[in-house]
Amino acid sequence: MSKVIKIENLSKVYRLGVLSSRAVSQDFSRFIARIRGKEDPYLKVNEYNLKNSGRSNLLIQALNNINLEISQGEILGIIGKNGAGKSTLLKILSRVTSPTSGKVKIKGRISSLLEVGTGFHQELTGRENIFLNGSILGMTKKEIRRKFDEIVDFSGVEKYIDTPVKRYSSGMSVRLAFAVAAHLEPEILIIDEVLAVGDAEFQRKCIGKMQEVSADKGRTILFVSHNMGAIRNLCTRSLLMDKGEISLSGNTEDIINGYLLKNSSASNEYISENSSADVYFKKISIGTNNGEKRGFEFDVINPLQFNFTFKLKERIKGLSIAFSVYSKKGIKVLYSSCNIPELLKDEKINEDYKTVTAEIPGNFLAPGSYYINASLMIENIQVFEQREQVLEFELIESGSNIQRFRGKDMGVVLVDLKWEKKEKDFAI
């Protein structure tokens, strides 16, 4: 297969804080240099020593010396914690931002789905945005019309196709954006974590569509996700990013296992520093209703309690706490959320700490290793805080009636099914 993306020594540095810290004449010189395509005459980032300079706190190394080749028809998974540089890499490939140094060579048209609403003009209708995106990709009106019905049908927004996009919900925007990106025949499709906004059924449709366009039409896909199950099912090759660098690259299963091992917390408690934020997690912990304390190991027969302590300055309409439990293979086992205003409707909110608890019954999860992700958010609108793999725990069995299954794969859910003999045998 031919190479469609080649990245050589790619780095990206962002400057934090104030825009100006020198004389007006120097800022003007910088402005002229940028217009002429020249480097900053006072601060050459390529020669800048981030560690030794007293001004290092003003710069952040988002990407550092990335080298990567991607073949035609390949589906590449990109994983890593928040702040690892995944989105910055995709933005450079999508030409949303430029690199500080290094080269990127791309062969073919690119369609990107980076953030909710990316690529849409908010004042235009869904119909007009479909034609606008097609035109940007170099397609004729005839080609776009041929794909139009398929796009609308896939997105499921036919009732609102002539409504301005600014009135769409986040889920509707993502559905239409993915449908446009996948159906307008780009050679390279770049997708960030935005699919998490969609419901489970739509996510399955998206994964199926990505598999189809890669296998049947030879399109290249770059897929960033925190859903290890989706990465495992979709991608044959993956890379793990950490602190702006590619720390691992290779077989998807090996990369996922390396990621989970590297970020294993081996703790049943998370405690944060104090923050000035309006709402944030102060403490997240796992325990049992009988006070069992065994590090991060718990017996499968005991109910598990997930305790979320958070600081809340004032009531926030629609605020919810959500958490997901994942198996060690990255498969999402369960998801649950609660509406905070409803749960605390009889309590005063006075910048104090509140704690809510969710309980998973005993003999529900099979023995094995698990981890949880937790979020404070207004669903489909705003995420205040998201903690990935914030806690890890191990379920063990110690003399329960499942001991006879030791050594067998019991899946992830234990269900005590009722078995009985029918009074009358049915003929086969």
C-alpha positions in Angstrom: 0.0 0.0 0.0 1.2 3.5 -0.8 1.8 6.0 2.0 -0.8 8.8 2.1 0.5 10.5 5.2 4.2 11.0 6.2 5.2 13.0 9.3 8.8 13.9 9.9 10.2 15.5 13.1 6.9 17.2 13.8 6.8 19.5 16.9 4.3 22.1 18.1 4.8 24.6 20.9 2.1 26.9 22.2 2.7 30.0 24.2 0.7 30.5 27.3 -0.3 33.6 29.2 -0.2 37.2 27.9 0.3 38.0 24.3 2.8 40.7 24.8 5.6 40.9 27.3 8.0 43.3 25.5 8.0 46.7 23.9 5.5 47.7 21.3 8.3 48.1 18.7 9.2 44.4 19.3 5.6 43.3 18.9 5.4 45.3 15.7 8.6 43.6 14.5 7.0 40.2 15.3 3.9 41.2 13.3 5.9 42.1 10.2 7.9 38.9 10.5 4.8 36.8 10.5 3.4 38.6 7.5 6.6 37.9 5.6 6.6 34.3 6.7 9.7 34.8 8.8 10.5 33.4 12.2 10.0 35.4 15.4 13.1 37.7 15.5 13.2 37.7 19.3 12.1 34.2 20.1 13.1 31.3 17.8 11.1 28.4 19.2 13.3 25.8 17.5 16.3 27.1 19.4 14.4 27.7 22.7 15.5 25.7 25.7 12.2 25.1 27.5 13.8 23.6 30.6 16.6 26.1 31.2 14.8 29.4 30.4 13.2 31.5 33.0 10.3 32.0 30.7 9.6 28.3 30.2 6.2 28.7 32.0 5.0 30.7 29.0 5.4 27.8 26.6 4.0 24.3 26.4 5.4 21.5 24.2 2.2 20.0 22.7 4.1 17.7 20.3 7.7 16.7 20.3 9.5 15.2 17.3 6.7 13.0 15.9 7.6 10.7 13.1 4.9 8.6 11.5 3.8 7.0 8.2 0.3 5.9 7.4 -0.7 3.7 4.5 -3.7 3.9 2.2 -6.8 2.1 3.6 -5.3 1.9 7.1 -7.4 2.5 10.2 -5.1 4.0 12.8 -6.2 4.3 16.4 -4.7 7.0 18.5 -5.1 6.7 22.3 -3.7 8.5 25.3 -4.7 10.6 28.3 -6.1 14.1 28.0 -3.3 16.5 27.1 -1.2 13.9 25.5 -1.2 15.7 22.1 -3.8 13.7 20.2 -6.0 16.5 19.2 -3.1 18.8 18.4 -1.8 16.2 16.0 -5.1 15.9 14.2 -5.5 19.7 14.0 -2.1 19.9 12.2 -3.1 17.1 9.8 -6.4 18.9 9.2 -4.6 22.2 8.5 -6.4 23.9 11.4 -3.1 24.9 13.0 0.4 24.9 11.7 3.4 23.0 13.2 6.2 24.8 14.9 8.8 22.6 13.1 8.9 19.5 11.0 7.1 18.4 7.8 3.8 16.8 7.0 3.2 15.3 3.6 -0.4 14.4 2.7 -1.7 12.7 -0.4 -5.5 13.1 -1.0 -8.4 15.1 0.3 -9.0 15.3 4.0 -12.3 15.5 5.9 -12.1 16.1 9.6 -14.5 15.7 12.5 -12.7 17.3 15.4 -15.2 19.2 17.6 -18.9 19.6 17.8 -19.9 22.0 15.0 -16.5 21.9 13.2 -16.9 22.8 9.6 -20.4 24.1 9.9 -21.6 27.6 9.4 -24.0 28.1 12.3 -26.3 30.5 10.4 -26.8 28.1 7.4 -29.2 25.2 7.4 -28.2 21.6 7.4 -28.9 21.4 3.7 -26.8 24.4 2.9 -23.9 23.1 5.1 -23.9 19.8 3.2 -23.4 21.6 -0.1 -20.8 24.0 1.5 -18.7 21.1 2.8 -18.9 19.3 -0.5 -17.8 22.4 -2.4 -14.8 22.8 0.0 -13.8 19.2 -0.8 -13.9 20.1 -4.5 -17.1 18.2 -5.4 -19.6 19.4 -8.0 -23.2 20.1 -7.1 -24.2 17.1 -9.1 -21.9 14.8 -7.1 -23.2 16.3 -3.8 -26.9 15.8 -4.9 -26.2 12.2 -5.7 -25.0 11.7 -2.1 -27.5 14.0 -0.4 -30.3 11.6 0.4 -27.8 9.0 1.8 -26.2 11.7 4.1 -29.6 12.8 5.4 -30.8 9.3 6.0 -27.7 8.3 7.8 -27.7 11.3 10.1 -31.4 11.0 11.0 -32.0 14.7 11.0 -34.3 14.8 7.9 -37.0 16.7 9.9 -34.5 19.5 10.6 -32.5 19.6 7.4 -33.8 23.1 6.5 -33.3 24.4 10.1 -30.2 26.6 10.9 -27.4 24.4 12.4 -27.2 26.8 15.4 -30.5 25.4 16.6 -29.3 21.7 16.5 -28.4 19.9 19.7 -24.9 18.6 20.1 -26.0 15.1 19.2 -27.7 16.3 16.0 -24.7 18.3 15.0 -22.3 15.3 15.4 -24.6 13.0 13.5 -24.9 15.3 10.5 -21.1 16.2 10.7 -20.1 12.5 10.6 -22.6 11.7 7.8 -21.1 14.6 5.7 -17.5 13.6 6.5 -18.0 9.9 5.7 -20.2 10.2 2.6 -18.5 13.0 0.6 -15.7 10.7 -0.5 -12.5 12.2 1.1 -9.4 10.0 0.7 -8.6 10.6 4.4 -11.1 10.7 7.3 -9.9 12.2 10.6 -12.2 11.7 13.6 -11.6 12.9 17.2 -13.5 11.9 20.3 -16.7 13.8 19.3 -18.5 10.6 18.5 -18.8 10.1 22.3 -21.6 12.8 22.1 -23.8 10.4 20.0 -25.9 7.6 21.5 -24.8 4.0 21.4 -26.8 3.1 18.3 -25.3 5.9 16.3 -21.8 5.1 17.5 -22.3 1.5 16.2 -23.4 2.9 12.9 -20.4 5.1 12.7 -18.0 2.3 13.4 -19.7 0.1 10.8 -19.5 3.0 8.2 -15.8 3.5 8.9 -15.1 -0.2 8.5 -17.0 -0.1 5.2 -15.3 2.9 3.7 -11.9 1.6 4.6 -12.3 -2.0 3.4 -14.4 -1.3 0.2 -13.1 2.1 -0.9 -9.5 2.1 0.4 -9.9 5.3 2.5 -7.5 6.0 5.3 -9.0 6.7 8.8 -7.4 8.3 11.8 -9.5 7.6 14.9 -9.0 9.1 18.4 -11.1 7.7 21.2 -11.1 6.9 24.9 -13.4 3.9 24.1 -10.9 1.0 24.1 -13.6 -1.4 22.8 -14.2 0.8 19.7 -10.4 1.1 19.1 -10.0 -2.7 19.4 -12.9 -3.5 17.0 -12.0 -0.9 14.4 -8.2 -0.4 14.3 -5.6 -2.9 13.2 -2.7 -0.6 14.2 -2.6 1.9 17.0 -0.3 4.3 18.7 -0.1 5.6 22.3 0.7 9.2 22.8 2.1 10.6 26.1 3.3 14.1 26.8 3.4 15.1 23.1 5.4 12.0 22.0 4.5 8.6 20.5 5.5 6.3 23.4 4.1 3.0 21.8 3.2 2.0 18.3 2.1 -1.3 16.9 -0.6 -4.0 17.2 -3.8 -2.5 18.7 -4.2 -5.2 21.4 -0.6 -4.7 22.6 -1.0 -0.9 22.6 -4.2 -1.0 24.6 -2.7 -3.4 27.2 0.3 -1.2 27.5 -1.9 1.9 28.0 -4.0 0.2 30.7 -0.9 -1.1 32.4 0.9 2.3 32.3 -2.1 4.2 33.7 -3.0 1.6 36.4 -3.7 3.5 39.6 -3.8 0.5 41.9 -5.8 2.5 44.3 -9.4 2.7 45.5 -9.3 6.4 46.2 -8.6 9.6 44.3 -8.2 13.0 46.1 -7.7 16.3 44.2 -6.2 19.6 45.1 -8.5 22.4 46.0 -9.7 24.4 43.0 -11.4 27.7 42.3 -13.6 26.0 39.7 -17.4 26.3 40.2 -17.7 22.5 40.4 -15.0 19.8 40.6 -14.3 16.4 42.0 -12.7 16.5 45.4 -12.7 12.8 46.1 -13.6 9.6 44.4 -13.5 6.3 46.2 -14.6 2.7 46.0 -15.6 0.6 49.0 -18.2 -1.8 50.3 -21.2 -1.4 52.6 -19.5 -3.6 55.2 -16.4 -1.4 55.3 -14.2 -4.0 53.7 -10.6 -2.6 53.2 -8.3 -4.7 51.1 -6.4 -2.1 49.1 -8.0 -2.2 45.6 -9.3 -5.8 45.9 -12.9 -6.6 46.7 -14.9 -9.9 46.9 -17.4 -10.4 44.2 -20.1 -11.3 46.7 -20.1 -7.9 48.3 -21.9 -4.8 46.8 -19.5 -2.2 45.5 -20.1 1.5 46.5 -18.7 4.2 44.3 -18.5 7.5 46.3 -18.2 10.9 44.5 -17.4 13.9 46.6 -17.6 17.2 44.8 -17.4 21.0 45.5 -20.4 22.9 44.2 -20.6 26.7 44.5 -24.2 27.1 43.2 -26.9 25.1 41.6 -26.2 24.2 38.0 -29.2 23.2 36.0 -28.8 19.8 34.3 -25.6 19.0 36.2 -24.9 15.2 36.4 -22.3 12.9 37.6 -21.6 9.9 35.3 -19.3 7.0 35.5 -18.4 4.0 33.4 -16.9 0.7 34.4 -14.5 -0.9 31.9 -12.9 -4.3 31.9 -9.1 -4.7 31.6 -9.6 -5.2 27.9 -11.2 -1.8 27.6 -14.7 -3.1 27.1 -17.4 -0.8 28.6 -19.3 -3.0 31.1 -21.8 -0.4 32.4 -22.6 3.3 32.5 -24.7 5.2 35.0 -25.4 8.8 35.8 -27.5 10.8 38.2 -29.1 14.3 38.1 -27.5 16.3 40.9 -30.1 19.1 41.2 -32.8 16.4 41.6 -30.8 14.4 44.1 -30.0 17.5 46.2 -33.3 19.4 45.7 -33.9 19.5 49.5 -30.4 20.6 50.4 -28.8 24.1 50.6 -25.9 24.7 48.2 -23.3 26.9 50.0 -19.9 26.3 48.4 -19.6 23.1 50.4 -18.8 19.5 49.6 -21.5 17.1 48.6 -21.2 13.3 48.3 -23.3 10.9 46.2 -23.0 7.2 46.1 -23.8 4.6 43.4 -23.9 0.9 44.3 -23.3 -2.1 42.2 -24.9 -5.3 43.7 -22.8 -8.2 44.7 -22.4 -11.2 42.4 -22.9 -8.9 39.4 -19.4 -8.4 38.0 -17.2 -11.4 37.3 -13.8 -11.7 39.0 -11.2 -9.7 37.1 -9.6 -6.2 36.8 -11.7 -3.1 36.1 -11.2 0.6 36.0 -13.6 3.6 35.9 -14.0 6.9 34.1 -15.9 9.6 35.9 -17.4 13.0 34.6 -19.1 16.1 36.0 -21.1 17.5 33.1 -24.3 18.8 31.6 -25.1 15.9 29.3 -24.5 16.7 25.6 -23.8 20.3 26.4 -20.7 20.9 28.7 -18.1 18.8 30.5 -16.8 20.4 33.6 -14.4 17.6 34.6 -13.5 14.3 33.1 -11.3 11.7 34.9 -10.1 8.8 32.8 -9.0 5.6 34.6 -9.4 7.5 37.8 -9.6 4.3 39.8 -8.8 0.7 39.3 -10.1 -2.2 41.2 -9.8 -6.0 41.3 -12.7 -8.4 42.0 -11.7 -11.7 43.5 -13.7 -14.6 44.8 -13.0 -16.2 48.2 -15.1 -19.3 48.7 -18.2 -18.3 46.9 -20.3 -20.7 44.8 -18.5 -19.6 41.6 -15.2 -21.2 42.7 -16.1 -24.3 40.6 -15.6 -22.1 37.5 -12.1 -21.1 38.4 -9.9 -20.9 35.3 -12.9 -20.4 32.9 -13.8 -17.3 31.1 -17.0 -16.1 32.8 -17.3 -12.9 30.8 -17.9 -9.7 32.8 -21.4 -10.2 34.2 -22.5 -12.8 36.7 -26.2 -13.6 36.6 -27.8 -16.1 38.9 -30.3 -17.5 36.4 -33.2 -19.6 37.4 -33.1 -23.2 36.1 -36.0 -25.6 36.3 -37.3 -28.7 34.8 -40.5 -28.4 32.7 -43.3 -30.6 33.7 -44.0 -31.6 30.1 -41.2 -32.4 27.6 -41.7 -30.9 24.2 -41.2 -32.9 21.1 -38.3 -31.8 18.9 
